[in-house]
Amino acid sequence: MAIERGQSGNGRRRESQNTTEERLANGLGWFSIGLGLAEVLAPGKMAQLIGVDDRQRTRNLLRVYGMREIAAGIGILSRSQPTGWLWGRVAGDVVDLASLGSAMTSRGTDKARLGTAAAAVLGVTALDVRCAKQMSCDNEQAAAAQEGAAKQESPRIRKSMIINRSAEEVYQFWRDLSRLPTFMKHLESVQITGENRSHWKMKTVAGRTVEWDAEIVDDQPSKRIAWRSLEGSDVPNSGSVSFERAPGGRGTLVKVEIDFTPPGGVIGAKIAQLFSVAPEQQLANDLRAFKQVMETGEIAKSDASIHPGMHAARPPEALAAASG
């Protein structure tokens, strides 16, 4: 409970901090617009206020600075993430300080007012930098959170099956990757293309064929095979299959773990579930078929799966006997 309260307290503090920074950003936005309007509409008075000569050249320069301030203010107030506009204000502050510094060396300027104006700009610059840094940090945290959420949503599936054969037999069958389509329903083919490399073709839920190249990255005879797809794959994936002695001498415990990005991303995976081809179920079906192939030499099928029409499902042999 103490941990929960601590986490809740941290969350409230972060929320309060975010609210403070948002208020500061809005305040800087309105300040920027107000200052910009003053510089555009009354450049002469602004020149006198900061202690520089009220000349046409000075008025024109102040109007340009004013337009910059107005644009920055509108940008800050109109964006939910105004980080770029805040850093733009920081750059503008640097320009203002440089202009004031240049004016300090000129004759006919009020050094006291210029010093006051420079101090004010330095104070605003500190606020701009603080707010821009905090907003940048918040953006990075949000991006990291989104990336973490995407990783969590990326499917990782694990399934296991006990097969009544030795680990050596099961490993040897799986290690010949070209045999995998015999029990993996959606695989069209696996072609060996080089040492530890292969080319895969798979049918998707929409009937489209996707392809990728893969390499074996860990090969421990009778124990483990691990692989990963290569760059440019339609379906980026990685995974492993391990072979362990099953308890009670019942054969081999086969464990499969796969990480992949399905065609269409996470949305594609959700759609696939609606068509009863969720990756978890597909792998479970494939392992059952693998068990049948290893233990009986073939995948058992009822006549419902090989004969069209409405009829009760029976093994093909029973159907043949009934027909005779």
C-alpha positions as CSV (number, residue, x, y, z in Angstrom):
1,M,0.0,0.0,0.0
2,A,2.9,2.4,0.8
3,I,4.3,1.7,-2.7
4,E,0.9,2.4,-4.3
5,R,0.6,5.6,-2.3
6,G,4.1,6.6,-3.4
7,Q,3.4,5.9,-7.0
8,S,0.1,7.8,-6.8
9,G,1.9,10.7,-5.2
10,N,4.6,10.7,-7.9
11,G,1.8,10.7,-10.5
12,R,0.1,13.6,-8.9
13,R,3.4,15.5,-8.7
14,R,4.1,14.9,-12.4
15,E,0.6,15.9,-13.3
16,S,0.9,19.1,-11.2
17,Q,4.3,19.8,-12.8
18,N,2.9,19.3,-16.3
19,T,0.0,21.7,-15.5
20,T,2.5,24.3,-14.2
21,E,4.6,24.1,-17.4
22,E,1.5,24.3,-19.5
23,R,0.4,27.4,-17.7
24,L,3.9,28.9,-18.0
25,A,3.9,28.2,-21.8
26,N,0.5,29.8,-22.2
27,G,1.7,32.8,-20.2
28,L,4.7,33.1,-22.4
29,G,2.5,32.8,-25.5
30,W,0.3,35.7,-24.4
31,F,3.3,37.7,-23.3
32,S,4.8,37.2,-26.7
33,I,1.7,38.4,-28.5
34,G,1.3,41.4,-26.2
35,L,5.0,42.5,-26.6
36,G,4.7,41.9,-30.4
37,L,1.6,44.1,-30.7
38,A,3.3,46.9,-28.7
39,E,6.4,46.7,-31.0
40,V,4.3,46.7,-34.2
41,L,1.8,49.3,-33.2
42,A,3.9,51.7,-31.1
43,P,7.6,51.2,-32.1
44,G,8.5,54.7,-31.2
45,K,7.3,54.4,-27.6
46,M,9.1,51.0,-27.3
47,A,12.3,52.6,-28.6
48,Q,12.0,55.3,-25.9
49,L,11.2,52.7,-23.2
50,I,14.3,50.6,-23.8
51,G,16.5,53.6,-24.2
52,V,17.4,53.6,-28.0
53,D,17.1,56.4,-30.5
54,D,13.7,56.8,-32.0
55,R,14.7,56.6,-35.7
56,Q,12.9,55.1,-38.7
57,R,15.5,52.4,-38.9
58,T,14.9,51.5,-35.2
59,R,11.1,51.5,-35.7
60,N,11.4,49.2,-38.7
61,L,13.6,46.8,-36.8
62,L,11.2,46.8,-33.8
63,R,8.2,46.1,-36.1
64,V,10.1,43.0,-37.5
65,Y,10.8,41.8,-33.9
66,G,7.2,42.4,-33.1
67,M,6.0,40.2,-36.0
68,R,8.3,37.5,-34.8
69,E,6.9,37.8,-31.2
70,I,3.3,37.6,-32.5
71,A,4.1,34.5,-34.6
72,A,5.8,32.8,-31.7
73,G,2.9,33.6,-29.3
74,I,0.3,32.2,-31.8
75,G,2.4,29.1,-32.3
76,I,2.7,28.5,-28.6
77,L,-1.0,28.9,-27.9
78,S,-2.3,27.0,-30.9
79,R,-0.1,23.8,-30.4
80,S,-0.6,21.1,-27.8
81,Q,3.2,20.5,-27.9
82,P,4.7,24.0,-28.5
83,T,8.3,22.9,-27.8
84,G,9.6,24.1,-31.2
85,W,7.9,27.5,-30.8
86,L,9.4,27.8,-27.3
87,W,12.9,27.2,-28.5
88,G,12.1,29.7,-31.2
89,R,11.5,32.2,-28.5
90,V,14.8,31.4,-26.9
91,A,16.5,32.1,-30.3
92,G,14.6,35.4,-30.5
93,D,15.8,36.3,-27.0
94,V,19.4,35.8,-28.0
95,V,18.8,38.1,-31.0
96,D,17.2,40.7,-28.7
97,L,20.1,40.5,-26.2
98,A,22.6,40.9,-29.1
99,S,20.7,44.0,-30.3
100,L,20.7,45.5,-26.9
101,G,24.4,44.8,-26.4
102,S,25.1,46.5,-29.7
103,A,23.0,49.5,-28.6
104,M,25.0,49.8,-25.4
105,T,28.1,50.6,-27.5
106,S,26.3,53.3,-29.5
107,R,26.3,57.0,-28.7
108,G,23.1,58.7,-27.8
109,T,21.5,55.8,-26.0
110,D,20.2,55.6,-22.5
111,K,22.5,53.0,-20.8
112,A,20.4,52.7,-17.7
113,R,17.2,51.9,-19.6
114,L,19.2,49.5,-21.9
115,G,20.5,47.7,-18.8
116,T,17.0,47.4,-17.4
117,A,15.7,46.1,-20.7
118,A,18.6,43.6,-21.0
119,A,17.9,42.4,-17.4
120,A,14.2,41.9,-18.3
121,V,15.1,40.0,-21.5
122,L,17.5,37.8,-19.5
123,G,14.7,37.0,-17.0
124,V,12.3,36.1,-19.8
125,T,15.0,34.0,-21.5
126,A,15.4,32.0,-18.3
127,L,11.7,31.2,-18.3
128,D,11.7,30.4,-22.0
129,V,14.6,28.0,-21.5
130,R,13.1,26.3,-18.5
131,C,9.7,25.8,-20.2
132,A,11.3,24.6,-23.5
133,K,13.5,22.1,-21.6
134,Q,10.6,20.7,-19.6
135,M,8.4,20.4,-22.7
136,S,11.2,18.7,-24.6
137,C,11.6,16.2,-21.6
138,D,7.9,15.6,-21.6
139,N,7.9,14.9,-25.3
140,E,10.8,12.4,-25.0
141,Q,9.0,10.7,-22.1
142,A,5.8,10.5,-24.2
143,A,7.7,9.1,-27.2
144,A,9.3,6.5,-24.9
145,A,6.0,5.6,-23.5
146,Q,4.5,5.2,-27.0
147,E,7.4,3.1,-28.0
148,G,7.0,0.9,-24.9
149,A,3.3,0.5,-25.6
150,A,4.0,-0.5,-29.2
151,K,6.5,-3.1,-28.0
152,Q,4.0,-4.4,-25.5
153,E,1.4,-4.7,-28.2
154,S,3.7,-6.4,-30.6
155,P,2.6,-10.1,-30.4
156,R,4.8,-12.6,-28.5
157,I,3.4,-16.0,-28.4
158,R,4.5,-19.1,-26.5
159,K,3.2,-22.6,-26.9
160,S,4.4,-26.1,-25.8
161,M,3.5,-29.7,-26.7
162,I,4.7,-33.1,-25.5
163,I,5.6,-35.4,-28.4
164,N,6.2,-39.1,-27.9
165,R,9.5,-39.1,-29.7
166,S,13.1,-38.6,-28.6
167,A,14.6,-35.1,-28.6
168,E,17.0,-36.2,-31.3
169,E,14.2,-37.2,-33.7
170,V,12.1,-34.1,-33.0
171,Y,15.1,-31.8,-33.5
172,Q,16.2,-33.5,-36.7
173,F,12.7,-33.1,-38.2
174,W,12.4,-29.4,-37.3
175,R,16.0,-28.6,-38.3
176,D,15.1,-29.5,-41.8
177,L,13.2,-26.3,-42.3
178,S,11.8,-27.3,-45.7
179,R,9.6,-29.8,-43.8
180,L,7.9,-27.2,-41.7
181,P,5.1,-26.5,-44.3
182,T,4.0,-30.1,-43.9
183,F,2.4,-29.2,-40.5
184,M,2.4,-25.4,-40.5
185,K,-0.9,-24.7,-42.3
186,H,-0.2,-21.1,-43.4
187,L,3.4,-21.7,-44.7
188,E,3.6,-22.2,-48.4
189,S,7.3,-23.0,-48.6
190,V,10.7,-22.7,-46.9
191,Q,13.7,-22.8,-49.2
192,I,17.2,-23.2,-47.9
193,T,19.3,-20.4,-49.4
194,G,22.6,-20.8,-47.7
195,E,24.4,-21.8,-44.5
196,N,21.8,-21.2,-41.7
197,R,19.7,-19.0,-44.1
198,S,16.3,-19.6,-45.6
199,H,13.5,-17.9,-47.6
200,W,10.0,-18.2,-46.3
201,K,6.6,-17.7,-47.9
202,M,3.4,-17.5,-45.9
203,K,-0.3,-16.9,-46.7
204,T,-2.1,-14.3,-44.7
205,V,-5.7,-14.0,-43.6
206,A,-6.5,-12.0,-46.7
207,G,-5.0,-14.5,-49.0
208,R,-1.9,-12.3,-49.7
209,T,1.5,-14.0,-49.7
210,V,4.2,-12.4,-47.6
211,E,7.9,-13.4,-47.7
212,W,11.0,-13.0,-45.7
213,D,14.5,-14.2,-45.3
214,A,15.7,-15.6,-42.0
215,E,18.9,-16.9,-40.4
216,I,19.5,-19.4,-37.6
217,V,21.4,-17.6,-34.8
218,D,21.6,-20.5,-32.3
219,D,21.7,-24.2,-33.2
220,Q,22.2,-26.7,-30.3
221,P,21.6,-30.2,-31.6
222,S,18.7,-31.9,-29.9
223,K,18.3,-28.9,-27.5
224,R,17.5,-25.6,-29.2
225,I,17.1,-23.7,-32.5
226,A,16.8,-19.9,-32.6
227,W,16.2,-17.7,-35.6
228,R,15.6,-14.1,-36.7
229,S,14.4,-12.5,-39.9
230,L,16.7,-10.3,-42.0
231,E,16.3,-6.7,-42.9
232,G,13.6,-5.9,-45.4
233,S,11.2,-8.8,-44.3
234,D,7.5,-8.4,-44.9
235,V,7.0,-10.0,-41.4
236,P,9.8,-9.1,-39.0
237,N,10.1,-11.9,-36.5
238,S,12.4,-13.9,-34.2
239,G,12.0,-16.8,-32.0
240,S,13.2,-20.2,-30.7
241,V,12.1,-23.8,-30.3
242,S,13.6,-25.9,-27.5
243,F,13.5,-29.7,-27.0
244,E,13.5,-31.0,-23.4
245,R,13.0,-34.5,-22.0
246,A,9.4,-34.7,-20.8
247,P,8.7,-35.8,-17.3
248,G,8.1,-39.6,-16.7
249,G,9.8,-40.6,-19.9
250,R,6.9,-39.5,-22.1
251,G,9.0,-38.2,-24.9
252,T,10.0,-34.6,-25.6
253,L,8.6,-31.3,-24.4
254,V,8.7,-28.9,-27.4
255,K,8.6,-25.2,-26.4
256,V,8.1,-22.5,-29.1
257,E,8.4,-18.8,-28.5
258,I,7.9,-16.3,-31.4
259,D,8.1,-12.5,-31.5
260,F,6.8,-10.9,-34.7
261,T,5.1,-7.9,-36.3
262,P,2.1,-9.2,-38.2
263,P,1.1,-7.8,-41.6
264,G,-0.9,-4.7,-40.9
265,G,0.8,-4.3,-37.5
266,V,-1.2,-4.7,-34.2
267,I,-4.4,-3.8,-36.0
268,G,-3.8,-6.6,-38.4
269,A,-3.4,-9.0,-35.5
270,K,-6.7,-7.9,-34.0
271,I,-8.5,-8.4,-37.4
272,A,-6.9,-11.8,-37.7
273,Q,-8.5,-12.8,-34.3
274,L,-11.9,-12.0,-35.7
275,F,-11.3,-14.6,-38.4
276,S,-10.3,-17.3,-35.9
277,V,-6.7,-17.2,-37.0
278,A,-5.2,-15.6,-34.0
279,P,-1.4,-16.3,-33.9
280,E,-1.7,-18.1,-30.6
281,Q,-4.4,-20.5,-31.9
282,Q,-2.5,-20.9,-35.2
283,L,0.7,-22.0,-33.4
284,A,-1.3,-24.4,-31.1
285,N,-2.9,-26.0,-34.2
286,D,0.5,-26.3,-35.9
287,L,2.0,-28.0,-32.8
288,R,-0.8,-30.5,-32.7
289,A,-0.3,-31.2,-36.3
290,F,3.5,-31.6,-35.7
291,K,2.7,-34.1,-32.9
292,Q,0.6,-36.2,-35.3
293,V,3.3,-36.1,-38.0
294,M,6.0,-37.2,-35.5
295,E,3.9,-39.9,-33.8
296,T,1.8,-41.3,-36.6
297,G,3.6,-40.1,-39.8
298,E,0.6,-38.1,-41.0
299,I,-1.9,-35.5,-39.9
300,A,-5.2,-37.1,-39.0
301,K,-8.2,-35.8,-41.0
302,S,-11.9,-36.6,-40.9
303,D,-14.0,-37.0,-44.1
304,A,-15.5,-33.5,-43.3
305,S,-12.1,-32.0,-44.1
306,I,-11.6,-33.8,-47.4
307,H,-15.1,-34.3,-48.8
308,P,-17.5,-31.5,-49.7
309,G,-21.2,-31.3,-48.7
310,M,-23.0,-31.6,-45.4
311,H,-22.4,-34.9,-43.6
312,A,-21.2,-36.1,-40.2
313,A,-17.5,-36.0,-39.8
314,R,-15.9,-39.5,-39.7
315,P,-12.4,-40.8,-40.5
316,P,-11.9,-41.4,-44.2
317,E,-11.6,-45.2,-43.7
318,A,-15.0,-45.3,-42.1
319,L,-16.5,-43.4,-45.0
320,A,-15.0,-45.9,-47.4
321,A,-16.3,-48.8,-45.5
322,A,-19.8,-47.3,-45.4
323,S,-19.7,-46.7,-49.1
324,G,-18.6,-50.3,-49.8
